[in-house]
Amino acid sequence: MGTITKQNSWIVYILKCADGKHYTGCTSNLSRRLQQHNDGESNYTSTRRPVSLITYITFSDKYKAYKFEKYLKSGSGHAFARKRLV
């Protein structure tokens, strides 16, 4: 995978784990973070490898990105993600 990052950007991403579960996260370097997930360096995904990228959304504002990640992890955010993003 090529580098998925831009200067001063934040990325909210959704992964599909080997067991069919989804993982949502936020990073400034998606390529590096995906490698960490697949290398077992993330607690949640370490036993659910391999993981694959489903979708990602890029933000120029760090705080908006983290706010959106938090929303996607809420009940209504899960419903939104299932209907619109995965």
C-alpha positions, 0 to 999 in steps of 0.5 A: 500500500502506498503512503496515505497521509498528507501534511497536517491531516488526520485520518479516521479509519475503519478496519475489518478484522479477520473475525468479521468485527470492525475497528475504528481509529484515528491517526496522522499516518494511516500506512504506518498505523495499518502496519502496526495493526497487522504487526500485532501492536494494537491491543484490540486487533492483535488477536484479530489479524489480519485486518483490512482497510474498509474506508477512511476520511481525512480531516484537516482539523485534529479535533474534528477528526477525534470528535468524529472517531468518538461519534463512530464509536457511539451507538448512533455512530455505529448505526451510521457507519454500518449504513453509510461506510461499511 
